Amino acid sequence: MSKSAKWRIGESVFGVLIGGVSFLDSKNGFKGSFKDANEAERFLNAYGYDVLDPIELAELQGNLQEAVRFIRRYFLKPENRDGLSIEMPKRLDVTDVRGLLIQASAEIDSESRNWACAILRVVHAINHIDRDIRTQYFGEIQKQIFDRFYRYLHRDENGQLYIATSSEDPLRVDLVEFQIKPKKARDSTLMKLLHKPESVAEELFDRVGLRFITRSRVDAIRVVHFLEQANIIVAANIKPSRSRNTLIDTESFRELLARTDLDDAELEAQLEATAFSKSKSGENSFSSEHYRAIQFTCRQLIKVRSTLADQLRELKNASKNQTLDPVVQAAIDKIGATPVQRIIRFFYPFEIQVMDQSSYIENEKGRSAHGEYKRAQQKVALLRVMGTLAHEKQP
């Protein structure tokens, strides 16, 4: 006896909506979801795209083609020597996202369905990158965040780099190096979105990054202390789940700092001799167990001026003392009556890393090399995107 419609509850309800599974990792995906193009269009409209709008449809089709190129470049041989030895089926419809949705929904022809689902997973991630409204302000975001730090970075008469309010600042910390992260390439951003179930573009926390390299581990914690004391960072704006410390044992530090029988030199020597931290807070599964650093994410309130507000004001000023069509003049007059936000404000995350010189050298080589990190990340992204296709026997 078949169940009535009210009891045909799909896996997306149990697994995704209330079960905490990412839709990209859903076992059934779109299977059985769409019978025809009309149902596929209703889904796209619910997702946020008006398929009757030629501009929006063209954007979606462009994302589809980018997804196909991305999979070929990073997940398949020969472009990726560690990729899968499989080919995209010629019967796969990669010219129309509606057709691809129908293929992803098919009850039979599992190969085409699996390929369609893989491509749509990448399309979904691309949409999140393109629809992050803050991206257009990225240059100004970087400037405002970095400027908070640059004003406290100096060099003395001997060329020594340090961070302080002045050369006489008792909280001054000498630095080996200060680095800023360049803007992440689009493919790198997309790869990062694809390798973590909870990732969407607005939740990438390391697009803006800074790194302090100090002479000692003691100086590393002193850098963090200075950043807070100078109000460069605000503890209230730290994202706790992103804080990670594998550089110092904080309990040992606290115990030594509480002692009153040590002078500054003795205290520093004993602090430097403390063990490395065993903290797992905010642990990144792709980082080497040998990676040593203090790492945390802060958020800064960014303020950018709206160019639209300036343009509307210029238009209104230019219309003065001009003889215009009454309809045009009436439309311009309404501009002043319509409030336009002149300053756009939003919080944006940035990541800070602090480490001593010996840890930095170790982090940059061998088992802690960034290349190993990226390869591990790419492998996980491949398995998530390609799904069953990645587990089929390779020739």
C-alpha beads as a LAMMPS data file, in Angstrom:
LAMMPS data file: protein, C-alpha beads

395 atoms
394 bonds

1 atom types
1 bond types

-500.0 500.0 xlo xhi
-500.0 500.0 ylo yhi
-500.0 500.0 zlo zhi

Masses

1 110.0

Atoms # bond

1 1 1 0.000 0.000 0.000
2 1 1 1.515 3.340 -1.059
3 1 1 1.717 6.216 1.408
4 1 1 -0.272 9.395 0.864
5 1 1 1.544 12.540 -0.211
6 1 1 1.687 13.962 3.315
7 1 1 3.930 11.086 4.402
8 1 1 6.306 11.132 1.454
9 1 1 8.793 13.254 3.374
10 1 1 12.073 13.596 1.494
11 1 1 15.602 13.083 2.760
12 1 1 16.233 16.835 2.339
13 1 1 13.896 17.464 5.275
14 1 1 15.510 14.959 7.624
15 1 1 19.091 15.393 6.425
16 1 1 19.450 19.025 5.334
17 1 1 16.703 21.170 6.858
18 1 1 16.718 19.701 10.365
19 1 1 19.670 17.307 10.284
20 1 1 22.583 19.666 9.737
21 1 1 23.832 18.027 6.522
22 1 1 24.995 20.378 3.777
23 1 1 22.914 20.106 0.612
24 1 1 26.185 19.538 -1.253
25 1 1 26.609 16.358 0.795
26 1 1 22.997 15.198 0.519
27 1 1 22.829 11.566 -0.677
28 1 1 19.795 12.040 -2.905
29 1 1 20.439 15.597 -4.066
30 1 1 17.832 16.532 -6.676
31 1 1 16.800 12.944 -7.406
32 1 1 13.121 12.857 -8.348
33 1 1 12.664 16.609 -7.805
34 1 1 11.749 17.837 -11.296
35 1 1 9.513 16.245 -13.905
36 1 1 9.852 18.950 -16.548
37 1 1 11.282 22.410 -17.352
38 1 1 8.385 24.174 -15.604
39 1 1 9.253 22.553 -12.274
40 1 1 12.935 23.358 -12.807
41 1 1 12.016 27.006 -13.484
42 1 1 9.908 27.177 -10.323
43 1 1 12.897 25.947 -8.345
44 1 1 15.200 28.545 -9.928
45 1 1 12.696 31.298 -9.160
46 1 1 12.541 30.138 -5.533
47 1 1 16.350 30.000 -5.430
48 1 1 16.369 33.654 -6.471
49 1 1 16.683 33.761 -10.264
50 1 1 14.051 35.070 -12.653
51 1 1 14.587 32.834 -15.678
52 1 1 12.357 35.122 -17.766
53 1 1 14.867 37.939 -17.261
54 1 1 17.470 37.507 -20.040
55 1 1 20.198 39.192 -17.959
56 1 1 19.705 36.922 -14.948
57 1 1 19.459 33.848 -17.165
58 1 1 22.674 34.841 -18.970
59 1 1 24.451 35.218 -15.603
60 1 1 23.277 31.775 -14.578
61 1 1 24.427 30.268 -17.857
62 1 1 27.811 31.966 -17.430
63 1 1 28.122 30.421 -13.967
64 1 1 27.304 27.037 -15.477
65 1 1 30.127 27.322 -18.013
66 1 1 32.552 28.493 -15.304
67 1 1 31.611 25.465 -13.189
68 1 1 32.368 23.087 -16.072
69 1 1 35.765 24.731 -16.670
70 1 1 36.555 24.614 -12.928
71 1 1 35.823 20.887 -12.669
72 1 1 37.945 20.113 -15.725
73 1 1 40.836 22.189 -14.446
74 1 1 40.992 21.028 -10.834
75 1 1 39.245 17.667 -10.606
76 1 1 40.006 15.837 -13.865
77 1 1 43.033 14.586 -15.734
78 1 1 44.998 15.700 -17.673
79 1 1 44.758 19.288 -16.350
80 1 1 45.174 18.004 -12.798
81 1 1 47.620 15.109 -12.654
82 1 1 46.017 13.959 -9.380
83 1 1 42.517 14.301 -10.799
84 1 1 39.986 11.657 -11.810
85 1 1 40.514 9.607 -14.985
86 1 1 36.949 10.071 -16.185
87 1 1 35.286 12.136 -18.888
88 1 1 32.152 14.233 -18.870
89 1 1 29.376 12.378 -20.773
90 1 1 28.538 13.940 -24.128
91 1 1 24.819 13.483 -23.430
92 1 1 25.115 15.861 -20.462
93 1 1 23.233 19.127 -21.064
94 1 1 25.692 21.872 -20.122
95 1 1 24.038 24.554 -22.261
96 1 1 20.940 25.137 -20.139
97 1 1 20.786 25.016 -16.354
98 1 1 17.122 23.977 -16.508
99 1 1 18.017 20.925 -18.565
100 1 1 20.845 20.136 -16.170
101 1 1 18.453 20.289 -13.201
102 1 1 16.184 17.781 -14.938
103 1 1 19.142 15.454 -15.523
104 1 1 20.169 15.850 -11.871
105 1 1 16.627 14.803 -10.967
106 1 1 16.545 11.652 -13.106
107 1 1 15.646 8.367 -11.413
108 1 1 17.759 6.409 -13.917
109 1 1 21.030 7.022 -15.824
110 1 1 23.024 7.525 -12.647
111 1 1 26.186 8.650 -14.449
112 1 1 24.526 11.705 -16.013
113 1 1 22.700 12.449 -12.769
114 1 1 25.921 12.348 -10.760
115 1 1 27.684 14.596 -13.248
116 1 1 24.782 17.066 -13.280
117 1 1 24.793 17.195 -9.469
118 1 1 28.567 17.775 -9.419
119 1 1 28.307 20.727 -11.801
120 1 1 25.360 22.228 -9.928
121 1 1 27.295 22.062 -6.651
122 1 1 29.954 24.295 -8.184
123 1 1 27.332 26.603 -9.735
124 1 1 25.837 27.032 -6.255
125 1 1 29.204 28.052 -4.767
126 1 1 29.854 30.488 -7.640
127 1 1 26.478 32.132 -6.991
128 1 1 27.474 32.798 -3.392
129 1 1 30.722 34.434 -4.498
130 1 1 29.041 36.664 -7.073
131 1 1 26.154 37.696 -4.840
132 1 1 28.288 38.898 -1.908
133 1 1 27.508 42.615 -2.128
134 1 1 30.627 43.531 -0.138
135 1 1 32.968 42.298 -2.895
136 1 1 32.640 45.556 -4.829
137 1 1 34.124 47.416 -1.853
138 1 1 37.039 45.046 -1.301
139 1 1 39.772 47.595 -2.086
140 1 1 38.344 50.060 0.437
141 1 1 37.867 47.253 2.978
142 1 1 41.544 46.333 2.759
143 1 1 42.620 49.969 3.073
144 1 1 40.541 50.644 6.181
145 1 1 41.676 47.475 7.951
146 1 1 45.361 47.758 7.049
147 1 1 45.493 51.475 7.916
148 1 1 44.671 50.623 11.546
149 1 1 47.926 48.670 11.700
150 1 1 50.200 50.721 9.451
151 1 1 50.015 53.797 11.709
152 1 1 51.704 51.806 14.492
153 1 1 54.421 50.194 12.379
154 1 1 57.766 52.014 12.381
155 1 1 61.479 51.594 11.795
156 1 1 64.087 53.029 14.119
157 1 1 67.385 54.654 13.123
158 1 1 68.930 51.195 12.757
159 1 1 66.214 49.989 10.423
160 1 1 64.575 47.772 13.059
161 1 1 60.884 47.229 12.379
162 1 1 58.658 47.530 15.433
163 1 1 55.063 48.066 16.466
164 1 1 54.330 50.782 19.019
165 1 1 52.757 54.192 19.478
166 1 1 56.289 55.662 19.489
167 1 1 59.911 54.595 19.837
168 1 1 59.673 55.205 23.588
169 1 1 56.487 53.196 24.059
170 1 1 57.063 50.678 26.917
171 1 1 54.837 48.231 25.019
172 1 1 57.020 48.383 21.914
173 1 1 57.645 45.002 20.257
174 1 1 60.406 44.493 17.707
175 1 1 59.347 42.520 14.633
176 1 1 61.216 40.299 12.202
177 1 1 58.589 40.874 9.533
178 1 1 55.050 42.088 8.913
179 1 1 53.049 40.593 6.038
180 1 1 49.648 41.193 4.497
181 1 1 47.713 38.653 2.480
182 1 1 47.118 39.539 -1.188
183 1 1 43.591 39.315 -2.528
184 1 1 42.609 35.668 -2.894
185 1 1 42.206 34.559 -6.520
186 1 1 38.673 33.662 -7.594
187 1 1 39.444 29.955 -8.090
188 1 1 41.073 29.808 -4.669
189 1 1 37.989 31.380 -3.096
190 1 1 35.754 28.920 -4.917
191 1 1 37.876 25.969 -3.791
192 1 1 37.606 27.129 -0.196
193 1 1 33.826 27.359 -0.434
194 1 1 33.606 23.858 -1.831
195 1 1 35.737 22.096 0.756
196 1 1 33.713 22.979 3.860
197 1 1 30.040 22.078 4.353
198 1 1 29.140 25.332 6.121
199 1 1 31.053 27.705 3.858
200 1 1 29.336 30.478 1.941
201 1 1 31.043 33.577 0.582
202 1 1 30.035 35.880 3.441
203 1 1 31.580 33.415 5.898
204 1 1 35.097 33.374 4.454
205 1 1 37.087 34.901 7.261
206 1 1 40.569 35.157 5.769
207 1 1 40.099 37.198 2.597
208 1 1 41.903 39.950 4.493
209 1 1 44.850 38.717 6.514
210 1 1 47.867 40.019 8.426
211 1 1 50.879 38.194 9.841
212 1 1 53.362 39.302 12.504
213 1 1 56.673 37.452 12.812
214 1 1 58.563 38.063 16.035
215 1 1 61.947 37.083 17.420
216 1 1 60.501 34.985 20.242
217 1 1 57.287 33.382 21.415
218 1 1 57.151 35.853 24.292
219 1 1 57.163 38.699 21.780
220 1 1 54.340 36.989 19.903
221 1 1 52.006 37.217 22.883
222 1 1 53.209 40.778 23.513
223 1 1 52.130 41.720 19.969
224 1 1 48.610 40.505 20.714
225 1 1 48.716 42.435 23.996
226 1 1 49.753 45.632 22.207
227 1 1 47.054 45.274 19.539
228 1 1 44.410 45.187 22.244
229 1 1 45.924 47.938 24.403
230 1 1 46.196 50.290 21.425
231 1 1 42.575 49.513 20.448
232 1 1 43.719 48.296 17.039
233 1 1 41.566 45.259 17.676
234 1 1 38.553 45.053 19.975
235 1 1 37.950 41.925 22.012
236 1 1 34.181 42.324 21.606
237 1 1 34.578 41.883 17.843
238 1 1 36.591 38.657 17.990
239 1 1 34.932 35.535 16.570
240 1 1 35.692 32.993 19.347
241 1 1 35.294 29.846 17.253
242 1 1 38.086 31.060 14.961
243 1 1 40.711 31.564 17.692
244 1 1 43.520 29.037 17.638
245 1 1 46.735 28.883 19.645
246 1 1 49.421 26.261 19.069
247 1 1 52.328 28.513 20.012
248 1 1 52.211 28.981 23.771
249 1 1 50.877 27.179 26.818
250 1 1 48.669 29.913 28.251
251 1 1 48.302 28.277 31.661
252 1 1 52.081 28.198 32.152
253 1 1 52.292 31.809 30.997
254 1 1 49.636 32.876 33.465
255 1 1 51.334 31.102 36.351
256 1 1 54.705 32.708 35.581
257 1 1 53.192 36.179 35.096
258 1 1 51.615 35.911 38.545
259 1 1 55.002 35.390 40.226
260 1 1 56.592 38.351 41.981
261 1 1 60.044 36.849 42.609
262 1 1 61.327 37.229 39.038
263 1 1 62.793 40.302 37.379
264 1 1 62.001 41.072 33.726
265 1 1 64.957 39.141 32.315
266 1 1 64.290 36.045 34.430
267 1 1 60.579 36.182 33.657
268 1 1 61.162 36.415 29.916
269 1 1 63.641 33.531 29.959
270 1 1 61.219 31.271 31.797
271 1 1 58.288 32.317 29.647
272 1 1 60.236 31.492 26.505
273 1 1 61.062 28.048 27.927
274 1 1 57.419 27.065 28.425
275 1 1 55.954 24.294 26.323
276 1 1 54.057 24.746 23.088
277 1 1 50.295 24.869 23.383
278 1 1 48.206 21.751 22.930
279 1 1 45.069 23.816 22.342
280 1 1 42.626 22.487 19.757
281 1 1 40.368 25.545 19.788
282 1 1 39.268 26.473 16.267
283 1 1 41.431 23.664 14.851
284 1 1 41.652 23.523 11.073
285 1 1 41.743 19.882 9.978
286 1 1 43.843 20.823 6.928
287 1 1 46.639 22.459 8.907
288 1 1 49.677 20.402 9.806
289 1 1 49.938 19.204 13.400
290 1 1 53.340 20.890 13.361
291 1 1 51.947 24.332 12.482
292 1 1 52.755 26.768 15.304
293 1 1 51.006 30.125 15.539
294 1 1 48.555 32.320 17.364
295 1 1 45.633 32.871 15.041
296 1 1 42.333 34.693 15.496
297 1 1 39.647 36.485 13.521
298 1 1 38.445 39.988 14.271
299 1 1 35.649 41.998 12.665
300 1 1 35.859 45.678 11.793
301 1 1 33.026 48.083 11.053
302 1 1 33.689 49.306 7.513
303 1 1 32.280 52.614 6.275
304 1 1 32.134 53.332 2.548
305 1 1 30.595 56.269 0.779
306 1 1 27.798 55.462 -1.669
307 1 1 28.698 56.597 -5.169
308 1 1 24.994 56.552 -6.028
309 1 1 24.275 59.259 -3.466
310 1 1 27.017 61.471 -4.949
311 1 1 25.790 60.884 -8.500
312 1 1 22.209 61.743 -7.611
313 1 1 23.332 64.951 -5.904
314 1 1 25.385 65.921 -8.964
315 1 1 22.373 65.277 -11.187
316 1 1 20.133 67.414 -8.996
317 1 1 22.685 70.266 -8.927
318 1 1 23.218 70.069 -12.700
319 1 1 19.466 70.370 -13.300
320 1 1 19.257 73.732 -11.552
321 1 1 18.627 76.680 -13.867
322 1 1 18.027 74.258 -16.725
323 1 1 14.882 74.038 -18.813
324 1 1 13.945 70.389 -18.812
325 1 1 10.984 68.357 -19.864
326 1 1 8.401 68.619 -17.024
327 1 1 8.311 64.860 -16.556
328 1 1 12.113 64.718 -16.265
329 1 1 12.182 67.687 -13.896
330 1 1 9.506 66.122 -11.697
331 1 1 11.530 62.902 -11.482
332 1 1 14.678 64.846 -10.492
333 1 1 12.748 66.823 -7.874
334 1 1 11.717 63.565 -6.236
335 1 1 15.367 62.680 -5.634
336 1 1 15.625 65.070 -2.720
337 1 1 12.493 63.624 -1.144
338 1 1 13.790 60.056 -1.334
339 1 1 16.332 59.201 1.390
340 1 1 19.507 57.726 -0.070
341 1 1 22.026 56.109 2.247
342 1 1 25.211 58.139 1.840
343 1 1 27.397 55.960 4.071
344 1 1 27.164 52.187 3.853
345 1 1 28.321 50.391 7.014
346 1 1 28.947 46.697 7.593
347 1 1 31.236 44.454 9.614
348 1 1 33.978 42.610 7.739
349 1 1 36.240 39.852 9.141
350 1 1 40.013 39.723 8.946
351 1 1 42.491 37.160 10.202
352 1 1 45.612 37.817 12.272
353 1 1 48.482 35.354 12.612
354 1 1 51.353 35.856 15.061
355 1 1 54.364 33.556 15.326
356 1 1 58.014 33.613 16.268
357 1 1 60.735 33.366 13.641
358 1 1 61.668 29.729 14.231
359 1 1 58.035 28.659 14.022
360 1 1 57.610 30.680 10.825
361 1 1 60.565 28.901 9.212
362 1 1 59.156 25.506 10.223
363 1 1 55.661 26.452 9.059
364 1 1 56.988 27.333 5.615
365 1 1 58.719 24.047 4.936
366 1 1 58.292 20.288 5.070
367 1 1 55.173 18.896 6.641
368 1 1 53.769 22.350 7.330
369 1 1 54.202 23.673 3.780
370 1 1 51.283 25.647 2.383
371 1 1 51.345 23.526 -0.743
372 1 1 50.448 20.443 1.287
373 1 1 47.595 22.358 2.890
374 1 1 46.220 23.373 -0.513
375 1 1 46.489 19.856 -1.926
376 1 1 44.618 18.413 1.053
377 1 1 41.946 21.092 0.672
378 1 1 41.591 20.386 -3.059
379 1 1 41.278 16.640 -2.466
380 1 1 38.397 17.142 -0.034
381 1 1 36.688 19.569 -2.411
382 1 1 37.027 16.991 -5.226
383 1 1 35.398 14.281 -3.104
384 1 1 32.528 16.572 -2.070
385 1 1 31.805 17.883 -5.551
386 1 1 32.249 14.706 -7.573
387 1 1 30.527 12.476 -5.018
388 1 1 29.952 8.933 -6.277
389 1 1 31.983 9.657 -9.396
390 1 1 35.118 10.061 -7.270
391 1 1 34.657 6.616 -5.702
392 1 1 34.046 4.703 -8.910
393 1 1 36.896 2.495 -10.112
394 1 1 39.473 4.475 -12.040
395 1 1 40.947 2.976 -15.237

Bonds

1 1 1 2
2 1 2 3
3 1 3 4
4 1 4 5
5 1 5 6
6 1 6 7
7 1 7 8
8 1 8 9
9 1 9 10
10 1 10 11
11 1 11 12
12 1 12 13
13 1 13 14
14 1 14 15
15 1 15 16
16 1 16 17
17 1 17 18
18 1 18 19
19 1 19 20
20 1 20 21
21 1 21 22
22 1 22 23
23 1 23 24
24 1 24 25
25 1 25 26
26 1 26 27
27 1 27 28
28 1 28 29
29 1 29 30
30 1 30 31
31 1 31 32
32 1 32 33
33 1 33 34
34 1 34 35
35 1 35 36
36 1 36 37
37 1 37 38
38 1 38 39
39 1 39 40
40 1 40 41
41 1 41 42
42 1 42 43
43 1 43 44
44 1 44 45
45 1 45 46
46 1 46 47
47 1 47 48
48 1 48 49
49 1 49 50
50 1 50 51
51 1 51 52
52 1 52 53
53 1 53 54
54 1 54 55
55 1 55 56
56 1 56 57
57 1 57 58
58 1 58 59
59 1 59 60
60 1 60 61
61 1 61 62
62 1 62 63
63 1 63 64
64 1 64 65
65 1 65 66
66 1 66 67
67 1 67 68
68 1 68 69
69 1 69 70
70 1 70 71
71 1 71 72
72 1 72 73
73 1 73 74
74 1 74 75
75 1 75 76
76 1 76 77
77 1 77 78
78 1 78 79
79 1 79 80
80 1 80 81
81 1 81 82
82 1 82 83
83 1 83 84
84 1 84 85
85 1 85 86
86 1 86 87
87 1 87 88
88 1 88 89
89 1 89 90
90 1 90 91
91 1 91 92
92 1 92 93
93 1 93 94
94 1 94 95
95 1 95 96
96 1 96 97
97 1 97 98
98 1 98 99
99 1 99 100
100 1 100 101
101 1 101 102
102 1 102 103
103 1 103 104
104 1 104 105
105 1 105 106
106 1 106 107
107 1 107 108
108 1 108 109
109 1 109 110
110 1 110 111
111 1 111 112
112 1 112 113
113 1 113 114
114 1 114 115
115 1 115 116
116 1 116 117
117 1 117 118
118 1 118 119
119 1 119 120
120 1 120 121
121 1 121 122
122 1 122 123
123 1 123 124
124 1 124 125
125 1 125 126
126 1 126 127
127 1 127 128
128 1 128 129
129 1 129 130
130 1 130 131
131 1 131 132
132 1 132 133
133 1 133 134
134 1 134 135
135 1 135 136
136 1 136 137
137 1 137 138
138 1 138 139
139 1 139 140
140 1 140 141
141 1 141 142
142 1 142 143
143 1 143 144
144 1 144 145
145 1 145 146
146 1 146 147
147 1 147 148
148 1 148 149
149 1 149 150
150 1 150 151
151 1 151 152
152 1 152 153
153 1 153 154
154 1 154 155
155 1 155 156
156 1 156 157
157 1 157 158
158 1 158 159
159 1 159 160
160 1 160 161
161 1 161 162
162 1 162 163
163 1 163 164
164 1 164 165
165 1 165 166
166 1 166 167
167 1 167 168
168 1 168 169
169 1 169 170
170 1 170 171
171 1 171 172
172 1 172 173
173 1 173 174
174 1 174 175
175 1 175 176
176 1 176 177
177 1 177 178
178 1 178 179
179 1 179 180
180 1 180 181
181 1 181 182
182 1 182 183
183 1 183 184
184 1 184 185
185 1 185 186
186 1 186 187
187 1 187 188
188 1 188 189
189 1 189 190
190 1 190 191
191 1 191 192
192 1 192 193
193 1 193 194
194 1 194 195
195 1 195 196
196 1 196 197
197 1 197 198
198 1 198 199
199 1 199 200
200 1 200 201
201 1 201 202
202 1 202 203
203 1 203 204
204 1 204 205
205 1 205 206
206 1 206 207
207 1 207 208
208 1 208 209
209 1 209 210
210 1 210 211
211 1 211 212
212 1 212 213
213 1 213 214
214 1 214 215
215 1 215 216
216 1 216 217
217 1 217 218
218 1 218 219
219 1 219 220
220 1 220 221
221 1 221 222
222 1 222 223
223 1 223 224
224 1 224 225
225 1 225 226
226 1 226 227
227 1 227 228
228 1 228 229
229 1 229 230
230 1 230 231
231 1 231 232
232 1 232 233
233 1 233 234
234 1 234 235
235 1 235 236
236 1 236 237
237 1 237 238
238 1 238 239
239 1 239 240
240 1 240 241
241 1 241 242
242 1 242 243
243 1 243 244
244 1 244 245
245 1 245 246
246 1 246 247
247 1 247 248
248 1 248 249
249 1 249 250
250 1 250 251
251 1 251 252
252 1 252 253
253 1 253 254
254 1 254 255
255 1 255 256
256 1 256 257
257 1 257 258
258 1 258 259
259 1 259 260
260 1 260 261
261 1 261 262
262 1 262 263
263 1 263 264
264 1 264 265
265 1 265 266
266 1 266 267
267 1 267 268
268 1 268 269
269 1 269 270
270 1 270 271
271 1 271 272
272 1 272 273
273 1 273 274
274 1 274 275
275 1 275 276
276 1 276 277
277 1 277 278
278 1 278 279
279 1 279 280
280 1 280 281
281 1 281 282
282 1 282 283
283 1 283 284
284 1 284 285
285 1 285 286
286 1 286 287
287 1 287 288
288 1 288 289
289 1 289 290
290 1 290 291
291 1 291 292
292 1 292 293
293 1 293 294
294 1 294 295
295 1 295 296
296 1 296 297
297 1 297 298
298 1 298 299
299 1 299 300
300 1 300 301
301 1 301 302
302 1 302 303
303 1 303 304
304 1 304 305
305 1 305 306
306 1 306 307
307 1 307 308
308 1 308 309
309 1 309 310
310 1 310 311
311 1 311 312
312 1 312 313
313 1 313 314
314 1 314 315
315 1 315 316
316 1 316 317
317 1 317 318
318 1 318 319
319 1 319 320
320 1 320 321
321 1 321 322
322 1 322 323
323 1 323 324
324 1 324 325
325 1 325 326
326 1 326 327
327 1 327 328
328 1 328 329
329 1 329 330
330 1 330 331
331 1 331 332
332 1 332 333
333 1 333 334
334 1 334 335
335 1 335 336
336 1 336 337
337 1 337 338
338 1 338 339
339 1 339 340
340 1 340 341
341 1 341 342
342 1 342 343
343 1 343 344
344 1 344 345
345 1 345 346
346 1 346 347
347 1 347 348
348 1 348 349
349 1 349 350
350 1 350 351
351 1 351 352
352 1 352 353
353 1 353 354
354 1 354 355
355 1 355 356
356 1 356 357
357 1 357 358
358 1 358 359
359 1 359 360
360 1 360 361
361 1 361 362
362 1 362 363
363 1 363 364
364 1 364 365
365 1 365 366
366 1 366 367
367 1 367 368
368 1 368 369
369 1 369 370
370 1 370 371
371 1 371 372
372 1 372 373
373 1 373 374
374 1 374 375
375 1 375 376
376 1 376 377
377 1 377 378
378 1 378 379
379 1 379 380
380 1 380 381
381 1 381 382
382 1 382 383
383 1 383 384
384 1 384 385
385 1 385 386
386 1 386 387
387 1 387 388
388 1 388 389
389 1 389 390
390 1 390 391
391 1 391 392
392 1 392 393
393 1 393 394
394 1 394 395
